[in-house]
Amino acid sequence: MAERARRPGTRATSPGRLTERHARIAVAGASGAGKTTLAARLARAHGLERVELDSLYYGPGWTRRDDLAQVAEAALSGPRWVTEWQYDEVIPLLTERADLVIWLDYPCHVTATSVVLRSWLRRIHHEVLWAGNREGGMLSVLWNPHHALRYAVTSGGRRLRDSLAPVLTPGRAGPQIWRFRTPAQLSDWVRDALEPAGAEAPR
């Protein structure tokens, strides 16, 4: 397949309407921002393959794959997909292949609150996650460096901005980047850009 021409890189811009040019999409944001939910929504509405990087990364007992970059390269070799913008070893691949990055740039208190609620619901419903794993209780945040709440605090802010630097730097080749500052802004965009005409907006 011939190499696609790359568009000039730009800073984050106002969100627009998805077109056929947006065939490969990565959703960026801190843990708890709603990347997985939005990616699933985009997959359904835009007819994209859903590639969930967490399911590729985690094995039984929360073990982590050493060959994630190679596995992700195969999973993201198709012409149309949506995934999350995460994992240092995958970000160079996303920078090269994505047509659009949707950045959920929410305040820390928003994402942390979401993670606490999500973790609580997973516990009471005994939700099984990737490779049969279950999330630990809230108290395990005290000793588990990989707890979702700790990750929510550390995965946003400067760390997320650093990971987005390749697509935020003006003059560099790369995907478009659309930035959302609040969940309400995203909900309005989903209603206007993804919902079929006449459908009731999500509440």
C-alpha positions, 0 to 999 in steps of 0.5 A, spaced: 500 500 500 502 506 498 504 511 503 499 516 505 501 523 504 501 527 511 498 533 513 502 539 516 501 538 523 497 543 527 496 545 534 489 543 537 483 546 534 476 546 535 472 540 533 469 539 527 464 534 523 467 527 522 468 525 515 471 519 511 478 522 511 478 521 519 479 513 518 484 512 524 482 515 530 486 515 537 482 518 543 487 521 548 485 523 556 487 521 563 484 515 566 477 516 567 476 521 562 472 517 558 476 514 552 474 507 552 466 510 552 468 515 546 472 510 542 466 505 542 461 510 540 466 512 535 466 505 532 459 504 532 457 511 529 463 511 524 464 504 522 471 503 525 474 497 528 475 498 535 482 496 537 482 496 545 490 497 547 488 495 554 486 488 552 492 487 548 497 489 554 494 486 560 495 478 561 492 474 567 494 476 574 495 483 571 501 481 567 504 486 562 506 484 555 513 485 553 511 485 546 506 490 546 509 495 540 509 489 535 502 486 537 499 493 537 502 494 530 499 488 527 492 490 530 493 497 527 495 495 520 488 496 518 485 502 514 479 504 519 480 503 526 479 507 533 483 506 539 486 510 545 492 514 545 496 511 551 502 507 552 509 510 551 511 504 546 505 505 542 504 512 541 510 513 536 505 508 532 499 512 533 503 519 531 505 516 524 498 512 523 492 516 526 488 521 522 485 524 528 487 525 535 481 527 540 484 530 546 479 530 552 483 535 556 479 535 563 481 538 570 484 532 574 478 533 579 473 531 574 477 525 571 479 523 579 471 523 581 470 519 575 475 513 576 473 513 584 465 512 581 468 507 576 472 503 581 466 502 586 461 500 580 466 495 578 467 492 585 460 492 587 458 488 580 464 484 580 466 486 573 471 482 570 476 486 566 481 484 561 484 477 561 479 475 567 482 480 571 478 484 577 480 491 579 482 491 587 479 495 592 479 502 594 484 501 599 489 498 595 491 505 592 495 505 598 500 500 596 498 498 589 502 503 584 498 501 578 491 502 582 487 506 577 486 512 582 493 513 582 494 512 574 488 517 574 492 523 577 499 521 574 496 520 567 494 527 565 497 534 566 504 534 564 505 527 562 499 527 557 501 533 554 508 530 553 505 524 550 502 529 545 508 533 544 509 530 537 502 532 534 501 539 538 508 542 535 507 546 529 510 545 523 511 537 524 507 532 520 502 528 524 494 528 525 489 533 526 487 534 534 481 536 536 481 538 544 475 538 549 475 542 555 469 539 559 464 533 558 459 537 557 463 540 550 464 533 548 456 531 549 454 537 545 459 535 539 457 527 540 449 530 539 451 534 533 456 530 530 454 523 531 447 522 533 442 521 527 438 526 525 432 526 529 435 522 535 434 523 542 441 526 545 444 522 550 443 524 557 
